[in-house]
Amino acid sequence: MKRYAIAGVAAGAAMMIGGALGAASNSAPVQPKTLVADAAEVMNPMIAGQAMLPGRNLLENISASPDHSTLVAAMKDSGVSDALNSDGQFTVFAPTNAAMPAQVLGRDKAQLARLMGYLVVPGKYDSQTLLKAIGEGGGEAKLRTVEGGILVARMNGPTNIILMDERGDTADIAIYDVYDKNGVMHVVDRMLEPGASARQVAGN
């Protein structure tokens, strides 16, 4: 078994994502149910006045939002955008420009890949899947990110879902269920970040 360090270049980010999909977890993160959504029947919410089309992939829809230009630039610079342009199934917790620290784009490539990979979870977790996982988990659902870390989803009141990162900071989901042909996006009001320790992802 080889160990691949997380890299910031496109090849390194793709390797990180591929390795994370098969990484073992001691914290038993939940697995999403497969969702079958006919693109013709989906009515996505708009973001910043822009239509989010279910026939587009994640990268195309995020790129169409003027509120996510910093996130798009960071995803492209880190190479993580390759996954969002692929045929896999992913969930993206997408912070707005206002939620992302101004210095994010100044990070080196390896740090940027780690930050961006932490915002992406393999599988398609829409709001109903998250609610079910939280209920089955006794009040919280642990989601394994492609970076290899854990995001914790919990309820905040009867209907709102919050996410807690490894630093203990929380973000509210401001816009739920933007369906894409290769996954789903939720807009969050805070940048979620992995813990301070460096992480390696195992791959065969």
Secondary structure by P-SEA (a helix, b strand, c coil): cccccccccaaaaaaaaaaaaacccccccccccbbbbccccccccccccccccccccaaaaaaaccccaaaaaaaaaaccccccccccccccccccccccccccccccaaaaaaaaaaacccccccaaaaaaaaaaaccbbbbbccccbbbbbbbccccbbbbbccccccccccccccccccbbbbbbcbbbbcccbbbbbbcc
